[in-house]
Amino acid sequence: MDLRGQDAEGASSGDGVVIDGHEGESLANQCGAFFSEVSSRNGHGISESVQLIAQELAKLEDKELENAKNVVLKNSRKKKGGCCG
């Protein structure tokens, strides 16, 4: 779906749904989501969007790893002795 309404050559997006960029960005902000205008037709903005998503995922992973350092695992099985524990 071409949210810009027109491609780089100025042609209409056809039957696609057209959403104003400001409206899309506002909605994304309300939902805590990312907003990026991209075009699968001409590739506009795709690389930048993928890079942004990758950077944010790396940040989330770093936070998760940091949180995992504080996890204390409790051993739910008590050793009963013998060869099999």
N, C-alpha and C positions, 0 to 999 in steps of 0.2 A: 504494500500500500504506500503510495507516495503522499506523504503528509504535507508536502510543500505545495501541492496543487499543480505545479508545473515542473517539468524536467528542465535541465540546463538549456535546452534549445527553445524553451517557452511553450512546448506542446502541453496540452491538457493531460491530466493523469487518467483520462478515460473514465471507466466505471469505478475506479477506486474511491475510497472514502477520503475526503479532503478535510484535514483538521488544521486550523490556524496554528502556526508554530508557538505563538505566545500561549494559546489555550492548552496545547499539549505540554508545554514546559510547566505551566501553572498546575495542571493536573498531576504531573509527575512529582512536583515538589510537595503537593498535598499528600501524596501516597508514599513519600520518601523514596521515590524511584529515580533512576537516571533518565535524562531526556537527551536525545541526540537526533538531529535530522540527518537521515541517510537515504540514499537512493540505490536500490538494487539494479535499476536500469542503467545508471551511469557510474556507479561505484562511489558517488560523493559521500564522504563522511564515514564510510564503513571501517577503514583501517583505524581511524582515530577512535571510533566507538569501541572496537574490539580491544584496542590498547587500554582504554579507560576501564573497561570491564575487567581485563586481566590484572591491572594494577590494583583495583579495588578488591578483587578476589585474593590477591597476594597479601594485602593488608589484613583481610579477614582471617586468612590462614595464619598469619603471624600472631594475631590476637588469640586465636584458638590454641596455638602451640604454647603461648605464654600462659594461658589459663590452664592448660593441661599439666604444666609443671606444678601446679598447686593441688592437683587431685591426689587424694590419699586413697589407695585401694585397701579395702578390708578383706581379709581372707575369711570367707564364709565357711570353709571346711576346716575343721580342727583335726589335727593329726591324731590318729588313734594308736599309732605305733604299728609295728610289724613291717613287712616288706613293701606293702602297697600304700602305706600312709593312711 
